[in-house]
């Protein structure tokens, strides 16, 4: 075991099995960069308060920056025997500057560090996810930009053929979902502050001015929009006990994952032999170890399957936080693994999907054959009768009987003679049927649509 940030009150050494059970270094090392920023801010505030001399602050600051460089270069190797990342960094500083490191933790608590690190992580990762989501959405829209303008497709309700749509509107429906997700992420980032100075739960004797000055002095560490989010704590009791921001982020990630899963399910369904509307890129599919003919949509299935994990991460934290008394409780340590898990899952899915979407091909001949299904135009025919003065309920019944009869007689409406059609309504004839019951007419007759020009 390594040195701990606590222990003076205890006579006995911590049980070794319990120590392994309760330590968090194996996952919270991912917060090292943010913990360094907190320490740099804190020692600057201590200097501003006269607790640290300029030389002491510079020496501590220099050693912290050395570790920060390791992190940015990808050379940082946490000591997995430490209790947590806060202890690990404290011990590293002590190795570098000796007894001066004992002043690093003056007037602060891990409770403050933990929530500072978590908030900073959420700001950065929400921004990363937003950028990845934007790239993916652009890939989605580029996919339909030129090749499929004017391509008709089949819209479904209840997984049954419903009406004709343009393929660009079908894809744009998913794009609209992801635009809403992007808006949620932007609102989340804009609303999330990063607090410092909460102490264990009641604040510290360092003034707000000490911290505000420290924040300005360290503005070089990150781009200004992130540093500007840092501010002295407003209610430290709420600050150290709040995990709403993690729950909100996990909620947004769950909604994104839901939309990715819906897209995955559609593409899986439409790539089956039963539909055969789309052909998936081979480099994102796998074969069977037994059946030589198989081309399995494994990537899409894993996206769909990951939804359980992402939802579970949200539910696990909601359950953990239920009924916790104020303020900090060790239960809250368990917020990190669900958070890290969802961020990594969604981030990687978006990265791969941006490449995947470019390789999808439409089987237009199959789609055109499916568009010959006359039931797709039943609603258009009923609407035509409405414009001839027929009440809609009556028009609905007329067309319903017509469709039922051709099913029973194994006939096609377009093959019926004028006299047969007029038995259903005098306005019906072969010319009208040919005009109304086709994909082009069906699409053009919809006036409420906003015209989409893919880019």
Helices and strands as residue ranges (DSSP letters): H 16-22, H 25-28, G 29-31, H 32-48, H 54-73, H 85-97, G 98-103, H 110-143, E 152-157, E 160-166, H 167-191, E 194-196, H 208-217, H 224-227, E 230-232, H 236-241, H 244-270, E 278-279, G 282-284, H 298-321, G 330-334, H 335-356, G 357-359, E 361-362, H 364-370, G 374-377, H 378-386, H 392-409, G 413-415, H 418-421, H 430-436, H 439-444
